[in-house]
Amino acid sequence: VGAACELRFALDTPFPPHIIIEPQTNHGLNVRMLQALAAEVGCKVHFVQSPWARALKLLQQGDIDVVSQLSYNQTRGEAIYFIGPHHQERMWLIADPAKLPKLQQLSDVREWPESTLLAMLNGGYFGEPFRLLKADPRFNRHLLPILSNLDKLSLLESGRVQAVLEEEFAWRWRVRQQATPYQMLLLVHDNPVYFG
């Protein structure tokens, strides 16, 4: 009898409704989809805690087997096999509109007051226009790469950053039935995401 098949799945922090981490069990849309996929091929899922940027490196090195919510780009496509898509991801710039200059396009961030910060997940992919704008020092000075989604949102709520990049379903899940001054102000990227 051969060794049991186990897929090592990287989890960062809770990312409801996609990934919900609880003491006794992990669940959420992505977890359930991967468990169903693993069951189809006779495997079990083993959860590995890892920040997002590190998870991508571990995946490329073969130290984990799968991540979810992965956007395709050419560089990733050279090293990672993509399964899916499993979801259409819409990344928004979220902020309190009363505390920011009006935004009509992503490049308007260059004109923000110097101390205004936009938190984003370190290692995240937010589309080619965003990637190209990062090369502009006037844009890049406003970016604050963050290790986890929870840290990013905590910084927004504490006022240490003035805006975040966040996935639409995760944002709606977080603020459902609660009053908040923060709004989805600008769609930054809309693309399918995969298991990698």
Salt bridges, closest charged atoms under 4 A:
GLU22 OE1 - HIS27 NE2 3.27
ASP65 OD2 - ARG8 NE 2.94
GLU111 OE2 - ARG138 NH1 3.11
GLU128 OE1 - ARG131 NH2 2.85
ASP136 OD2 - ARG110 NH1 3.20
GLU157 OE2 - ARG174 NH2 3.18
GLU166 OE2 - LYS152 NZ 3.65
GLU167 OE1 - HIS18 NE2 2.96
GLU167 OE2 - HIS87 NE2 2.84
GLU168 OE1 - ARG90 NE 2.66
GLU168 OE2 - ARG172 NE 3.23
ASP190 OD2 - ARG90 NH1 3.19
